Amino acid sequence: MNVLNRRMLHIEGIAVFVVSLYLYATTGFSWWWFFLLLLAPDLSALGYLKDRRVGAVVYNVFHTYSFPLLLMLVSKMTGWNVVFAAAVIWLAHIGMDRALGYGLKYPSDFKHTHLQRV
């Protein structure tokens, strides 16, 4: 991946993180919940205890934008504000990871990501 594309993906991650902060601020939930749960998606790395293939799949499921966005939509349709807040925190985590250069994992090695070798 060339440097320009990588930088664009980092900027995208920053944008997602900033928008997530704004959205969380609209929920009215306490900020200590935000900071307490911000790193929760990294528990998905426990999949690596099984093996690299399973670890990469489990990690990637919890580090793709699709699921928290879908959860946000469902929560807005049902009025489940606590679920919306949790989905925003999840989205913020992914954006933060992308901004820092952590990407989706390849099964070859935990350090091989779609953004770079970490």
Helices and strands as residue ranges (DSSP letters): H 3-25, H 31-37, G 40-49, H 52-61, H 66-78, H 81-100, E 105-106, E 109-113
